[in-house]
Amino acid sequence: MRYRMKDGLLVADPPSLEEMSPEERASFEARRDRVKALLDSWDESKSPSQD
């Protein structure tokens, strides 16, 4: 796995999806979906109405 800095954050570059086994790809996609859901819920909790 490669790492790089992007916008001040350390970003891990996984192997391409084509290089992953079906099990690795399913695991990666599940983690990606969980992170996206967490970020979406965090964005919703920061709505301007709470300021």
C-alpha positions in Angstrom: 0.0 0.0 0.0 1.3 3.5 -0.9 0.8 6.6 1.3 0.7 10.2 0.2 -0.3 13.6 1.7 -3.4 15.3 0.3 -4.8 18.5 1.8 -2.7 17.9 5.0 -4.1 14.4 5.5 -2.2 11.1 5.1 -4.0 9.1 2.4 -3.5 5.4 1.8 -3.6 4.2 -1.8 -4.8 0.6 -1.9 -4.1 -1.6 -4.8 -6.5 -1.0 -7.7 -9.8 -2.8 -7.5 -8.8 -4.9 -10.5 -5.7 -6.2 -8.6 -7.7 -7.2 -5.5 -9.2 -10.6 -5.0 -13.0 -10.8 -4.7 -12.7 -11.0 -0.9 -10.4 -8.1 -0.7 -12.6 -6.0 -3.0 -15.7 -6.8 -1.0 -14.0 -5.9 2.3 -12.6 -2.6 0.8 -16.0 -1.6 -0.6 -17.7 -2.4 2.8 -15.2 -0.2 4.6 -15.5 2.6 2.0 -19.3 2.5 2.4 -19.1 2.6 6.3 -16.7 5.6 6.1 -19.0 7.4 3.7 -22.0 6.9 5.9 -20.1 8.2 8.9 -18.9 11.3 7.0 -22.5 11.9 5.7 -23.9 11.6 9.3 -21.2 14.0 10.6 -22.0 16.5 7.9 -25.7 16.4 8.8 -24.9 16.9 12.5 -23.0 20.1 11.6 -26.0 21.7 10.0 -26.2 25.5 10.4 -29.4 25.3 12.4 -27.4 24.0 15.4 -25.0 27.0 15.5 
